[in-house]
């Protein structure tokens, strides 16, 4: 079996043991150490560790004091966490279409989705590549919108030399399969001292000093055990990203010319960190996307469909009062992608032989 992902946290053993021996396993010095290292990676003054990537999004929206009539403009082609966080924060969701080239927000569609009640623009840096932050930042500034970056899959990615997470409030996931993992966890990055202070209060039941409550808060804390897992992951992020990029190049070269298959692009001016290597299986391919996925699984090659539906296209979201006018017809590119995308293994644990097997098998199954 060649898995779609491999989780390897063996480098963290000594730090985990250090925390266990200390007898203090809740949020403490290891979390602070992790935050300092993450802020350096993101290039921001602050990194606030929390207990999940979804929590990071919720907290980022909560400190912006949104109301139900306030709108967040975002992508319909993303993890359900993006939508759930907006709903949990109590805001209204507006969707813009995406670009097939990079799976991120289309700026023309985004401009059309912005209305009088729009308060937040939430681009999603999907699969490890940054959205077009030059154009999206200009849109946000022109319409006086807050920028909240869903960078869950893009730690270390850059746009024109600038790391994602530094354009507004950056929200990262540290789930087990992410490029940097703490098993469960998240981080919010910012250069805004006031927002950083409010986020730290919010994650800690609203208190700065024990039993001195300043706001109605939550328990959004990360533990020292989780932080201990993440510190070595940050130390080897650049190395692992380079290996992912190498694997992605080999996959793209090997799969070039496969009938009906489109390989993903690393666009100029953007450092892609390849959380996923996502191909498109077009309508003229020998097998449909689902047929190819099943055939690869049968051959022992892990794969994943991210995402099989638009994020709102589930019964639990139909007629939701905070998701008005969501329509697949208005989002043609994103809708097409849900029928075509398939992610193949690209992780650092792949051997050269593994990559060769993935290429050869895909080409064989599609008649190349």
Secondary structure as GFF3:
##gff-version 3
##sequence-region A 1 368
A	DSSP	three_ten_helix	10	12	.	.	.	ID=ss1
A	DSSP	alpha_helix	13	22	.	.	.	ID=ss2
A	DSSP	alpha_helix	29	42	.	.	.	ID=ss3
A	DSSP	beta_strand	46	50	.	.	.	ID=ss4
A	DSSP	alpha_helix	53	62	.	.	.	ID=ss5
A	DSSP	beta_strand	71	75	.	.	.	ID=ss6
A	DSSP	alpha_helix	80	88	.	.	.	ID=ss7
A	DSSP	beta_strand	92	96	.	.	.	ID=ss8
A	DSSP	alpha_helix	107	113	.	.	.	ID=ss9
A	DSSP	beta_strand	118	122	.	.	.	ID=ss10
A	DSSP	three_ten_helix	126	128	.	.	.	ID=ss11
A	DSSP	alpha_helix	133	142	.	.	.	ID=ss12
A	DSSP	beta_strand	146	150	.	.	.	ID=ss13
A	DSSP	beta_strand	158	159	.	.	.	ID=ss14
A	DSSP	beta_strand	162	163	.	.	.	ID=ss15
A	DSSP	beta_strand	169	173	.	.	.	ID=ss16
A	DSSP	beta_strand	186	190	.	.	.	ID=ss17
A	DSSP	alpha_helix	193	203	.	.	.	ID=ss18
A	DSSP	beta_strand	207	209	.	.	.	ID=ss19
A	DSSP	beta_strand	212	213	.	.	.	ID=ss20
A	DSSP	alpha_helix	224	235	.	.	.	ID=ss21
A	DSSP	alpha_helix	237	255	.	.	.	ID=ss22
A	DSSP	beta_strand	261	262	.	.	.	ID=ss23
A	DSSP	beta_strand	270	271	.	.	.	ID=ss24
A	DSSP	beta_strand	277	281	.	.	.	ID=ss25
A	DSSP	alpha_helix	289	298	.	.	.	ID=ss26
A	DSSP	beta_strand	303	304	.	.	.	ID=ss27
A	DSSP	three_ten_helix	315	317	.	.	.	ID=ss28
A	DSSP	three_ten_helix	328	330	.	.	.	ID=ss29
A	DSSP	alpha_helix	332	340	.	.	.	ID=ss30
A	DSSP	beta_strand	341	344	.	.	.	ID=ss31
A	DSSP	alpha_helix	352	365	.	.	.	ID=ss32
###
